């Protein structure tokens, strides 16, 4: 569910109490651990962290007016989602995350390409997500992104 909230504070205030608590803790853990250079903003109707245009002027190839997305955290209808583009793009980071998961959770990992889903707020391993946020700098993310982007890829019209 995309939110129309303009700020993180408004977004969090719109959530149910159980979701608000874990989403606030996730936001804090990401902000505390994310390397310098990323910026927090509302993106795609959820909490987002991006590489700003000041560091990557090209922006997101699908929409150059949008800064390069990196992490989003969303309260969806049936789950809480953490979208981490670096985990989708780096086999090493994915291997690290898979090895760390059992240290923080007894639940089966519910993960798509870049989306980690949690059915219950109490199942979110906030500390692990904070550590995951610390594992890639904006420079590293830009290098991976540029290497993976199809040659000549430009924004859709």
Secondary structure, 3 states (H helix, E strand, C coil): CCCCCCCHHHHHHCCCHHHHHHHHHHHHHHHHHCCCCEEEEEECCEEEEEECCCCCCCCECCECCCCEEEEEEEECCCCEEEEEHHHHHCHHHHHHHHHHHHHHCCCCCCECCCEEEECCHHHCCHHHHHHHHCCCCHHHHHHHHHHHCCCCCCCCC
